[in-house]
Amino acid sequence: MARDVQRIIEVGNSIGPSFNVNKCELIADPATTIADPLLQSFERIAVKDATLLGAALFHGPTLDSVWAARLDRSLRRPV
């Protein structure tokens, strides 16, 4: 995976967009050991807490929280 990230950085730099490491997240089980220094610099997110554009990716507390927030917003809207 580290080689893939490095390739994305290289290609991106050659066509213009820059890779912002400060915005990167690494979704992995907390027990997973990450040896690559670049990947270690990414914010670590547990699989159970992973979201994509505000949508929970897996069943669990994060999905429950996202749905509860959406329900709350929908109940507050005037009819």
C-alpha positions as CSV (number, residue, x, y, z in Angstrom):
1,M,0.0,0.0,0.0
2,A,2.9,2.4,0.8
3,R,4.2,2.0,-2.8
4,D,0.7,2.8,-4.2
5,V,0.5,6.0,-2.0
6,Q,4.0,7.0,-3.2
7,R,3.0,6.4,-6.8
8,I,-0.1,8.6,-6.3
9,I,2.1,11.4,-4.9
10,E,4.5,11.1,-7.8
11,V,1.9,11.1,-10.5
12,G,-0.1,13.9,-8.8
13,N,3.0,16.1,-8.6
14,S,3.7,15.5,-12.3
15,I,0.3,16.7,-13.4
16,G,-0.2,19.5,-10.9
17,P,-2.2,18.6,-7.7
18,S,-0.2,18.2,-4.6
19,F,-0.7,15.5,-2.0
20,N,-1.7,16.9,1.4
21,V,-0.5,14.5,4.0
22,N,-2.3,16.5,6.7
23,K,-5.6,15.5,5.2
24,C,-4.9,11.8,4.9
25,E,-6.4,9.1,7.0
26,L,-5.4,5.5,7.4
27,I,-8.4,3.2,8.2
28,A,-7.1,0.1,9.9
29,D,-7.6,-2.2,12.8
30,P,-5.9,-0.6,15.9
31,A,-3.8,-3.8,16.2
32,T,-2.3,-3.4,12.7
33,T,1.3,-2.4,12.7
34,I,2.2,0.3,10.2
35,A,6.0,0.3,9.4
36,D,6.1,2.9,6.6
37,P,6.9,6.4,7.9
38,L,4.6,8.1,5.3
39,L,1.6,6.0,6.3
40,Q,2.5,6.5,10.0
41,S,2.0,10.2,9.4
42,F,-1.6,9.7,8.4
43,E,-4.4,10.2,11.0
44,R,-5.3,6.7,12.2
45,I,-9.0,5.8,12.1
46,A,-10.3,2.5,13.5
47,V,-12.3,0.5,11.0
48,K,-15.4,0.7,13.3
49,D,-15.2,4.6,13.1
50,A,-14.6,4.9,9.4
51,T,-16.8,7.2,7.3
52,L,-16.8,8.4,3.7
53,L,-18.3,11.8,3.0
54,G,-20.2,11.6,6.3
55,A,-21.6,8.1,5.7
56,A,-20.6,5.3,8.0
57,L,-18.9,2.5,6.2
58,F,-19.7,-0.3,8.7
59,H,-22.4,-1.4,11.2
60,G,-21.7,-0.2,14.7
61,P,-21.7,2.9,16.9
62,T,-20.6,5.2,14.1
63,L,-23.5,4.1,11.9
64,D,-25.9,4.6,14.8
65,S,-24.5,8.0,15.5
66,V,-24.8,9.1,11.8
67,W,-28.4,7.9,11.5
68,A,-29.3,9.5,14.9
69,A,-27.9,12.9,13.7
70,R,-29.8,12.6,10.4
71,L,-33.0,11.7,12.2
72,D,-32.5,14.7,14.5
73,R,-32.0,17.1,11.6
74,S,-35.1,15.8,9.8
75,L,-37.2,16.2,12.9
76,R,-36.1,19.8,13.2
77,R,-37.1,20.8,9.7
78,P,-40.3,22.7,9.4
79,V,-43.1,20.8,7.5
